[in-house]
């Protein structure tokens, strides 16, 4: 489903990505690990067609992201640190708004089902701006899957979640995997990433430095590989002059 070759992105003199190669099969769940500044968010924003690469090739289902962004966006759900939620709308109105954008059939039933799944049914008429950080993250995840996308891109979905919210997220991820949807997730939580992915990828200084099937790794082995590759990482590097 995802095909990336030689992907680079720099901001002024700073490289965020340095020749990333990555393939993700349809129905596969991949977790990307890496320290802050490794390029994880930049990679997901490029895949979400929210950011253009400086060079390289990126395709989803054979369609180039730079020329087919409209078609691609209709098939993916993206959840990041920025919730893309409208504070002045209610919880329910936010989902209905996005559902109408995607022309979701049976939207009323779909909205109620999602709100129940993420534990926000009792807050359906609350303004989104009044929600806690964890509740807002849950609403953001519901927004990302309201149209049942083929591909989900989740950037640090566990950030800011309490234990209850994290467990609800895992129920959602398990349901998505059961539907054979493709998931690419970034996280700092090695244990949660390993438990809910088919493959682990480590990104550091804008490069993919490690890949392995999750089934071939214990948590201890993953930790050792992570620290082996990331211990010396001090963030992004400057573009050579």
TIBA-356956 format. One record per atom (N, C-alpha, C): atom name; chain; z, x, y; residue in one letter. Coordinates in steps of 0.1 Angstrom, whole numbers. Each point is the difference from the previous one (the first is absolute). Example, Ala and Ser with C-alpha at 12.3 -4.5 7.8 and 13.67 -1.06 7.14 Angstrom:
2
 name chain     Z     X     Y resn
    N     A    78   132   -57    a
   CA     A     0    -9    12    a
    C     A     0     9    12    a
    N     A    -7    -4    11    s
   CA     A     0     9    11    s
    C     A     8    -8    11    s
//
This chain:
241
 name chain     Z     X     Y resn
    N     A     0     8   -12    x
   CA     A     0    -8    12    x
    C     A     0     9    13    x
    N     A     8    10     0    x
   CA     A     1     9    12    x
    C     A    -6    13    -4    x
    N     A    -9     5     9    x
   CA     A    -6    13    -3    x
    C     A     1     8    14    x
    N     A     7    11     0    x
   CA     A     2     8    12    x
    C     A    -4    14    -3    x
    N     A    -8     6     8    x
   CA     A    -4    14    -2    x
    C     A     0     8    14    x
    N     A     7    11     0    x
   CA     A     0     9    11    x
    C     A     5    -6    13    x
    N     A     9   -10    -1    x
   CA     A     4    -7    12    x
    C     A     9     8     9    x
    N     A    -4     1    13    x
   CA     A     8     7     9    x
    C     A     3    -9    12    x
    N     A    11     3     7    x
   CA     A     3    -7    12    x
    C     A     9     9     8    x
    N     A    -4     2    13    x
   CA     A     9     8     9    x
    C     A     2    -7    13    x
    N     A    11     3     6    x
   CA     A     4    -5    13    x
    C     A     1    12     9    x
    N     A   -10     1     9    x
   CA     A     0    12     8    x
    C     A    -1    12    -9    x
    N     A    10     9     2    x
   CA     A     0    13    -8    x
    C     A     7    -1   -13    x
    N     A     5   -12    -4    x
   CA     A     8    -2   -11    x
    C     A    -7    -7   -12    x
    N     A    -1     6   -11    x
   CA     A    -5    -7   -12    x
    C     A    10    -9    -6    x
    N     A    -4   -12    -3    x
   CA     A     8   -10    -8    x
    C     A    -4     0   -14    x
    N     A   -13     1    -2    x
   CA     A    -6     1   -14    x
    C     A   -10    11     0    x
    N     A     0     8   -11    x
   CA     A    -8    12    -2    x
    C     A    -8    -1   -13    x
    N     A   -10    -8     0    x
   CA     A    -9     0   -12    x
    C     A     6    -7   -12    x
    N     A     5   -12     2    x
   CA     A     6    -8   -10    x
    C     A   -11    -6   -10    x
    N     A     2     2   -13    x
   CA     A    -8    -6   -10    x
    C     A    10   -10    -8    x
    N     A    -5   -12    -2    x
   CA     A     9   -10    -7    x
    C     A    -9   -11    -6    x
    N     A     3    -3   -12    x
   CA     A    -7   -12    -7    x
    C     A    11    -9    -5    x
    N     A    -2   -13     2    x
   CA     A    10   -10    -5    x
    C     A    -9   -11    -7    x
    N     A     3    -2   -13    x
   CA     A    -7   -10    -8    x
    C     A     4   -14     4    x
    N     A    -8   -10    -2    x
   CA     A     3   -14     2    x
    C     A    12    -3   -10    x
    N     A    10    -7     6    x
   CA     A    11    -4    -8    x
    C     A    11    11    -2    x
    N     A    -3    12     6    x
   CA     A    10    11    -1    x
    C     A    10    -1    11    x
    N     A    12     5    -3    x
   CA     A    11     1    10    x
    C     A     3    14     2    x
    N     A    -1     5    12    x
   CA     A     2    14     4    x
    C     A    10     2    10    x
    N     A    10     9    -2    x
   CA     A    10     3    11    x
    C     A    -3    14     5    x
    N     A     0     0    13    x
   CA     A    -2    13     7    x
    C     A    13     5     7    x
    N     A     4    11    -4    x
   CA     A    13     6     5    x
    C     A    -4    12     9    x
    N     A    10     3     8    x
   CA     A    -2    12     9    x
    C     A    10    -1    12    x
    N     A     3    12     6    x
   CA     A     9     0    11    x
    C     A    -6    -7    13    x
    N     A     9    -2    10    x
   CA     A    -5    -5    12    x
    C     A   -11    10     6    x
    N     A   -11    -6     5    x
   CA     A   -10     9     6    x
    C     A   -10     5   -11    x
    N     A     1    -5   -12    x
   CA     A    -9     5   -11    x
    C     A   -14    -7     1    x
    N     A    -1   -11     7    x
   CA     A   -13    -7     2    x
    C     A    -1   -13    -8    x
    N     A    11    -5    -5    x
   CA     A     0   -12    -9    x
    C     A    -4   -12     8    x
    N     A     6    -2    12    x
   CA     A    -3   -12     8    x
    C     A   -15     1     5    x
    N     A    -4    12     4    x
   CA     A   -14     2     5    x
    C     A   -10    -4   -11    x
    N     A     3     4   -12    x
   CA     A    -9    -3   -11    x
    C     A    -1   -16    -2    x
    N     A    12    -6     0    x
   CA     A     0   -15    -2    x
    C     A    -7    -7    11    x
    N     A     2     5    12    x
   CA     A    -6    -7    12    x
    C     A   -16     2    -1    x
    N     A    -5    11    -5    x
   CA     A   -14     2    -2    x
    C     A    -5   -10   -10    x
    N     A     7    -1   -11    x
   CA     A    -4    -9   -11    x
    C     A     0   -15     5    x
    N     A     9    -3     9    x
   CA     A     2   -13     5    x
    C     A   -11    -3    11    x
    N     A    -8    10     3    x
   CA     A   -11    -1    11    x
    C     A     6    -2    13    x
    N     A    12     5     2    x
   CA     A     7     0    13    x
    C     A    -2    13     8    x
    N     A    -5    10    -7    x
   CA     A    -1    13     6    x
    C     A   -12     7    -6    x
    N     A    -8     7     8    x
   CA     A   -12     7    -5    x
    C     A     3    14    -4    x
    N     A    -5     5   -11    x
   CA     A     2    14    -3    x
    C     A    -8     9     9    x
    N     A     4    12     1    x
   CA     A    -8    10     8    x
    C     A   -12     5    -8    x
    N     A     1     1   -13    x
   CA     A   -11     3    -9    x
    C     A     4    -4   -14    x
    N     A   -10     0    -9    x
   CA     A     2    -3   -14    x
    C     A    -5   -14    -3    x
    N     A     2    -4   -12    x
   CA     A    -6   -13    -6    x
    C     A    11    -8    -5    x
    N     A     0   -13     3    x
   CA     A    10   -10    -5    x
    C     A    -7   -13    -3    x
    N     A     1    -4   -13    x
   CA     A    -6   -13    -4    x
    C     A    10    -8    -8    x
    N     A    -2   -13     2    x
   CA     A     7   -10    -8    x
    C     A   -10    -9    -7    x
    N     A     0     0   -13    x
   CA     A   -10    -7    -8    x
    C     A   -14     3     4    x
    N     A    -2    13     2    x
   CA     A   -14     5     4    x
    C     A    -4    -3    14    x
    N     A     9    -6     8    x
   CA     A    -4    -3    14    x
    C     A     7    10     9    x
    N     A    -8     6     9    x
   CA     A     5    10     9    x
    C     A     9    -7    11    x
    N     A    12     6     2    x
   CA     A    10    -6     9    x
    C     A    -5    -1    14    x
    N     A    -9    10     4    x
   CA     A    -5     0    14    x
    C     A   -10   -10     3    x
    N     A    -7    -5   -10    x
   CA     A   -11   -10     2    x
    C     A     3   -14    -6    x
    N     A    10    -1    -8    x
   CA     A     3   -13    -6    x
    C     A    14    -4     2    x
    N     A     6     3    11    x
   CA     A    14    -3     2    x
    C     A     4   -15     0    x
    N     A    -9    -8     5    x
   CA     A     2   -15     0    x
    C     A     2    -5   -14    x
    N     A   -10     3    -9    x
   CA     A     1    -4   -14    x
    C     A    12     6    -7    x
    N     A     3    12     3    x
   CA     A    11     7    -7    x
    C     A    14    -6     4    x
    N     A     1    -3    13    x
   CA     A    13    -6     4    x
    C     A     3   -13    -6    x
    N     A   -10    -8    -3    x
   CA     A     2   -13    -6    x
    C     A     6     2   -14    x
    N     A    -1    11    -6    x
   CA     A     4     2   -14    x
    C     A    13     9    -2    x
    N     A     6     4    12    x
   CA     A    12     8    -1    x
    C     A    11    -6     8    x
    N     A    12     4    -5    x
   CA     A    12    -4     8    x
    C     A     7    13     3    x
    N     A     5     1    13    x
   CA     A     6    12     5    x
    C     A    13    -3     6    x
    N     A    11     7    -5    x
   CA     A    13    -1     6    x
    C     A     5    14     4    x
    N     A     5     1    12    x
   CA     A     4    13     5    x
    C     A    13    -1     9    x
    N     A     3    11     6    x
   CA     A    12     0     9    x
    C     A    -2   -11    11    x
    N     A   -12    -1     5    x
   CA     A    -3   -11    10    x
    C     A    -3   -13    -8    x
    N     A     8   -10     2    x
   CA     A     0   -12    -8    x
    C     A   -12    -8     2    x
    N     A    -7     0    12    x
   CA     A   -11    -8     3    x
    C     A     4   -15     0    x
    N     A    13    -2     2    x
   CA     A     5   -14     1    x
    C     A     2    -3    15    x
    N     A    -3   -13     3    x
   CA     A     2    -5    14    x
    C     A    14    -5     2    x
    N     A     7     6     8    x
   CA     A    14    -3     2    x
    C     A     2   -14     6    x
    N     A    -9    -5     8    x
   CA     A     2   -13     6    x
    C     A    -4   -12   -10    x
    N     A    -6     3   -11    x
   CA     A    -3   -10   -10    x
    C     A    11    -1   -10    x
    N     A     1   -12    -7    x
   CA     A    10    -1   -10    x
    C     A    -4     8   -12    x
    N     A     9     1   -10    x
   CA     A    -3     7   -12    x
    C     A   -12    -7    -7    x
    N     A     1   -13    -1    x
   CA     A   -11    -8    -6    x
    C     A   -13     1     7    x
    N     A     1    -1    14    x
   CA     A   -12     0     8    x
    C     A    -8    14    -2    x
    N     A     8    11    -1    x
   CA     A    -7    12    -2    x
    C     A    -8     0   -13    x
    N     A     5    -5   -11    x
   CA     A    -8     0   -12    x
    C     A   -11   -10     1    x
    N     A     2   -11     6    x
   CA     A   -11    -9     2    x
    C     A   -11     6     8    x
    N     A     3     7    11    x
   CA     A   -10     6     9    x
    C     A    -8    10    -8    x
    N     A     6     9    -8    x
   CA     A    -8     9    -7    x
    C     A    -7    -6   -12    x
    N     A     6   -10    -6    x
   CA     A    -7    -7   -10    x
    C     A   -13    -7     4    x
    N     A     0    -6    12    x
   CA     A   -12    -6     6    x
    C     A   -10    11     3    x
    N     A     4    12     5    x
   CA     A   -10    10     2    x
    C     A    -7     4   -12    x
    N     A     7    -1   -12    x
   CA     A    -7     4   -13    x
    C     A    -5   -13    -7    x
    N     A     1   -11     6    x
   CA     A    -4   -13    -6    x
    C     A     6    -2   -14    x
    N     A    13     1     0    x
   CA     A     7    -1   -13    x
    C     A     0   -15    -4    x
    N     A    -5    -3   -12    x
   CA     A     1   -14    -5    x
    C     A    14    -4    -3    x
    N     A     3   -13     1    x
   CA     A    14    -4    -3    x
    C     A    10     7     8    x
    N     A    -2     2    13    x
   CA     A     9     9     8    x
    C     A    14    -4     0    x
    N     A     2   -13     2    x
   CA     A    14    -5     1    x
    C     A     8     4   -12    x
    N     A    -5    -3   -12    x
   CA     A     7     4   -13    x
    C     A     1    15    -1    x
    N     A   -10     7     3    x
   CA     A     0    15    -1    x
    C     A    11     5    10    x
    N     A     1    -5    12    x
   CA     A    11     4     9    x
    C     A    14    -2    -5    x
    N     A     2   -12    -5    x
   CA     A    13    -4    -5    x
    C     A     4     9   -12    x
    N     A   -10     2    -9    x
   CA     A     3     9   -12    x
    C     A     3    14     4    x
    N     A    -7     6    10    x
   CA     A     3    13     4    x
    C     A    14     1     7    x
    N     A     3   -10     8    x
   CA     A    13     0     7    x
    C     A    11    -1   -10    x
    N     A    -2    -7   -10    x
   CA     A    10    -1   -11    x
    C     A     2    13    -7    x
    N     A   -12     7    -3    x
   CA     A     0    12    -7    x
    C     A     8    11     8    x
    N     A    -3     1    13    x
   CA     A     7    10     8    x
    C     A    13    -4     6    x
    N     A     5   -11    -4    x
   CA     A    13    -5     4    x
    C     A     2    -4    14    x
    N     A   -11    -5     6    x
   CA     A     0    -4    14    x
    C     A    -3   -15     2    x
    N     A     1    -8   -11    x
   CA     A    -3   -14     2    x
    C     A    10    -7     9    x
    N     A    12     4     0    x
   CA     A    10    -6     9    x
    C     A    -2     4    14    x
    N     A    -8    10     3    x
   CA     A    -2     5    14    x
    C     A   -14    -3     4    x
    N     A    -7   -10    -6    x
   CA     A   -14    -2     2    x
    C     A    -3    -4    15    x
    N     A    10    -7     6    x
   CA     A    -2    -5    14    x
    C     A     7     9    10    x
    N     A     5    12    -4    x
   CA     A     6    10     9    x
    C     A   -11     8     6    x
    N     A     2     3    13    x
   CA     A   -10     9     7    x
    C     A     1    14    -7    x
    N     A   -11     6    -3    x
   CA     A    -1    13    -7    x
    C     A     8    10     8    x
    N     A     0    -1    13    x
   CA     A     7    10     9    x
    C     A    15     0    -3    x
    N     A     6   -10    -6    x
   CA     A    14    -1    -3    x
    C     A     4     6   -13    x
    N     A   -10     4    -8    x
   CA     A     3     5   -14    x
    C     A     6    14     0    x
    N     A     8     3   -10    x
   CA     A     5    14    -2    x
    C     A   -12     9    -4    x
    N     A     2    13     0    x
   CA     A   -10     9    -4    x
    C     A    -5    -2   -14    x
    N     A    10    -3    -9    x
   CA     A    -4    -2   -14    x
    C     A    -8   -13    -2    x
    N     A     5   -11     7    x
   CA     A    -8   -12    -1    x
    C     A   -14     1     6    x
    N     A    -1     7    11    x
   CA     A   -13     2     6    x
    C     A    -9     8   -10    x
    N     A     5     9    -7    x
   CA     A    -8     8    -9    x
    C     A    -4    -9   -12    x
    N     A     8    -9    -4    x
   CA     A    -3   -10   -11    x
    C     A   -11    -9     5    x
    N     A     1    -5    13    x
   CA     A   -11    -8     5    x
    C     A   -13     7     1    x
    N     A     1    13     4    x
   CA     A   -12     8     1    x
    C     A    -7     2   -13    x
    N     A     8     1   -11    x
   CA     A    -6     1   -13    x
    C     A    -7   -13    -5    x
    N     A     7   -11     4    x
   CA     A    -6   -13    -3    x
    C     A   -13    -2     7    x
    N     A     0     4    13    x
   CA     A   -13     0     8    x
    C     A   -11     8    -7    x
    N     A     4    11    -5    x
   CA     A   -10     9    -6    x
    C     A    -7    -5   -13    x
    N     A     7    -9    -7    x
   CA     A    -5    -5   -12    x
    C     A    -3   -15     0    x
    N     A     0    -6    12    x
   CA     A    -2   -15     1    x
    C     A   -14    -4    -5    x
    N     A   -10     9     1    x
   CA     A   -14    -3    -4    x
    C     A    -3     6   -14    x
    N     A    10     4    -7    x
   CA     A    -1     6   -14    x
    C     A   -11    11     0    x
    N     A     3    11     7    x
   CA     A   -10    10     1    x
    C     A    -2     8   -13    x
    N     A   -12     6    -1    x
   CA     A    -3     8   -12    x
    C     A     7    13     1    x
    N     A     2     5    12    x
   CA     A     6    13     3    x
    C     A    12    -1     9    x
    N     A    11     6    -3    x
   CA     A    12     0     9    x
    C     A     3    14     4    x
    N     A     2     2    13    x
   CA     A     4    13     5    x
    C     A    14    -2     6    x
    N     A     9     7    -5    x
   CA     A    14    -2     4    x
    C     A     6    14     5    x
    N     A     2     0    13    x
   CA     A     5    13     6    x
    C     A    15    -1     2    x
    N     A     8     7    -8    x
   CA     A    14     0     0    x
    C     A     6   -14    -1    x
    N     A    -3    -8   -10    x
   CA     A     4   -14     0    x
    C     A    15    -2    -1    x
    N     A     7    11    -6    x
   CA     A    15    -1    -2    x
    C     A     8     3    13    x
    N     A    -7     6    10    x
   CA     A     7     4    12    x
    C     A     7   -11     7    x
    N     A    13     1     2    x
   CA     A     8   -10     7    x
    C     A     4   -11    -8    x
    N     A    -2     0   -13    x
   CA     A     3   -11    -9    x
    C     A    14     2    -6    x
    N     A     8   -11     0    x
   CA     A    13     1    -7    x
    C     A    -3    -2   -15    x
    N     A    10     0    -8    x
   CA     A    -2     0   -15    x
    C     A    -6   -13    -4    x
    N     A     4   -12     6    x
   CA     A    -6   -13    -3    x
    C     A   -15     0     3    x
    N     A    -3     5    12    x
   CA     A   -14     0     4    x
    C     A    -8     9    -8    x
    N     A     5    12    -4    x
   CA     A    -7     9    -9    x
    C     A    -3    -6   -13    x
    N     A    10    -7    -6    x
   CA     A    -2    -7   -13    x
    C     A   -11   -10     1    x
    N     A     0    -8    11    x
   CA     A   -11   -10     2    x
    C     A   -13     7     1    x
    N     A    -1    11     7    x
   CA     A   -13     7     1    x
    C     A    -4     4   -14    x
    N     A     9     5    -9    x
   CA     A    -4     4   -13    x
    C     A    -5   -12    -8    x
    N     A     6   -12     2    x
   CA     A    -6   -12    -7    x
    C     A   -14    -2     5    x
    N     A    -3     2    13    x
   CA     A   -13    -2     5    x
    C     A   -10    10    -6    x
    N     A     4    13    -1    x
   CA     A    -8    10    -5    x
    C     A    -3    -2   -15    x
    N     A    10    -4    -7    x
   CA     A    -2    -3   -14    x
    C     A   -10   -12    -2    x
    N     A     1   -10     8    x
   CA     A    -9   -11     0    x
    C     A   -14     5     3    x
    N     A    -2     8    10    x
   CA     A   -13     5     4    x
    C     A    -6     9   -12    x
    N     A     8     8    -6    x
   CA     A    -5     8   -11    x
    C     A    -4    -8   -12    x
    N     A     8   -11    -2    x
   CA     A    -4   -10   -10    x
    C     A   -13    -7     2    x
    N     A    -4    -1    12    x
   CA     A   -13    -6     3    x
    C     A   -11    10     1    x
    N     A     3    13    -4    x
   CA     A   -10    11    -1    x
    C     A    -6     3    13    x
    N     A     7    -2    11    x
   CA     A    -4     4    13    x
    C     A     2    15     2    x
    N     A    -8     6     9    x
   CA     A     2    14     3    x
    C     A    10     3    11    x
    N     A     9     9    -2    x
   CA     A    11     3    10    x
    C     A     0    15     2    x
    N     A     0     3    13    x
   CA     A     3    14     5    x
    C     A    12    -1     9    x
    N     A    10     7    -4    x
   CA     A    13    -1     8    x
    C     A     5    14     3    x
    N     A     5     2    12    x
   CA     A     7    12     4    x
    C     A    15    -3     0    x
    N     A     8    10    -4    x
   CA     A    15    -2     1    x
    C     A     6    14    -1    x
    N     A    13     0     5    x
   CA     A     8    12    -2    x
    C     A    10    -2   -12    x
    N     A    -1   -12    -6    x
   CA     A     9    -3   -11    x
    C     A    -7     3   -13    x
    N     A     3    12    -5    x
   CA     A    -7     5   -12    x
    C     A     3    -9   -12    x
    N     A    12    -5    -2    x
   CA     A     3    -8   -11    x
    C     A    -7   -14     0    x
    N     A     0    -6    11    x
   CA     A    -7   -13     1    x
    C     A   -15     2    -2    x
    N     A    -5    10     6    x
   CA     A   -15     3    -1    x
    C     A    -4     3   -14    x
    N     A     8     8    -7    x
   CA     A    -3     3   -14    x
    C     A     1   -12    -9    x
    N     A     9    -9     3    x
   CA     A     2   -12    -9    x
    C     A   -10   -11     2    x
    N     A    -8     1    11    x
   CA     A    -9   -11     3    x
    C     A   -14     5     3    x
    N     A    -4    11    -7    x
   CA     A   -14     5     2    x
    C     A    -6     5   -13    x
    N     A   -13     1    -1    x
   CA     A    -7     6   -11    x
    C     A    -2    15     2    x
    N     A     0     4    13    x
   CA     A    -3    14     3    x
    C     A     8     4    13    x
    N     A     4    12    -1    x
   CA     A     8     6    12    x
    C     A    -9    11     6    x
    N     A    -1     0    13    x
   CA     A    -7     9     8    x
    C     A     9     6    11    x
    N     A     0    13     1    x
   CA     A     8     7    11    x
    C     A   -10     5    10    x
    N     A     3    -3    13    x
   CA     A    -8     4    11    x
    C     A     8     9     9    x
    N     A    -4    12     3    x
   CA     A     7     8    10    x
    C     A    -9     8     8    x
    N     A     3     1    13    x
   CA     A    -8     6    10    x
    C     A   -15    -5     0    x
    N     A    -1   -13    -3    x
   CA     A   -13    -6     0    x
    C     A    -9     3   -12    x
    N     A     6     5   -11    x
   CA     A    -7     3   -12    x
    C     A     6    -7   -12    x
    N     A    -8    -4    -9    x
   CA     A     6    -5   -13    x
    C     A     3    13    -9    x
    N     A    12     2    -3    x
   CA     A     5    12    -7    x
    C     A     4    -3   -14    x
    N     A     2   -13    -4    x
   CA     A     5    -3   -13    x
    C     A    -5   -14    -4    x
    N     A    -4    -2   -12    x
   CA     A    -3   -13    -6    x
    C     A     4    -1   -14    x
    N     A     6   -11    -5    x
   CA     A     4    -1   -14    x
    C     A     2   -15    -3    x
    N     A    -3    -4   -13    x
   CA     A     4   -13    -4    x
    C     A    15    -2     0    x
    N     A     4   -12     5    x
   CA     A    15    -2     1    x
    C     A     6     1   -14    x
    N     A    -7    -5   -10    x
   CA     A     5     0   -14    x
    C     A     3    14    -5    x
    N     A    -6    10     6    x
   CA     A     1    14    -5    x
    C     A    12     7     7    x
    N     A     7    -7     9    x
   CA     A    10     7     8    x
    C     A    14    -7    -2    x
    N     A    10     8    -1    x
   CA     A    14    -5     2    x
    C     A     3     1    15    x
    N     A    10    -7     4    x
   CA     A     4     1    14    x
    C     A     4    15     4    x
    N     A     7     7    -9    x
   CA     A     3    14     3    x
    C     A   -12     8     2    x
    N     A   -10    -2    -9    x
   CA     A   -13     8     1    x
    C     A    -7    -3    13    x
    N     A     0   -13     4    x
   CA     A    -6    -3    13    x
    C     A     7     6    12    x
    N     A    14     0    -1    x
   CA     A     7     6    11    x
    C     A    -3    15     1    x
    N     A    -1     7   -12    x
   CA     A    -2    14     0    x
    C     A   -14     3     6    x
    N     A   -10    -8    -4    x
   CA     A   -14     2     5    x
    C     A     0    -3    15    x
    N     A     7   -10     5    x
   CA     A     1    -3    14    x
    C     A     5    11     8    x
    N     A    11     6    -4    x
   CA     A     7    10     7    x
    C     A    -8    13    -1    x
    N     A    -7     2   -11    x
   CA     A    -8    12    -1    x
    C     A   -11     0    10    x
    N     A    -6   -11     2    x
   CA     A   -12    -1     9    x
    C     A     4    -3    15    x
    N     A    12    -6     2    x
   CA     A     3    -4    14    x
    C     A    11     8     7    x
    N     A     7     8    -8    x
   CA     A    12     7     6    x
    C     A    -4     8    13    x
    N     A   -12     6     0    x
   CA     A    -4     8    11    x
    C     A    -8    -7    11    x
    N     A    -2   -13    -3    x
   CA     A    -9    -8    10    x
    C     A     8    -3    13    x
    N     A    -6     5    11    x
   CA     A     6    -2    13    x
    C     A    -8   -10     8    x
    N     A    -9    -8    -7    x
   CA     A    -8   -10     7    x
    C     A   -14     4     1    x
    N     A    -7    -7     9    x
   CA     A   -15     3     2    x
    C     A    -3    13     5    x
    N     A   -12     5    -2    x
   CA     A    -4    13     5    x
    C     A   -10    -1    11    x
    N     A    -1    11     8    x
   CA     A   -10    -1    11    x
    C     A   -14     3    -6    x
    N     A   -10    -6     7    x
   CA     A   -14     3    -4    x
    C     A    -3    14     5    x
    N     A    -6     9    -9    x
   CA     A    -4    13     4    x
    C     A    -9     0    13    x
    N     A     3     9     9    x
   CA     A    -9     1    12    x
    C     A   -12     8    -2    x
//
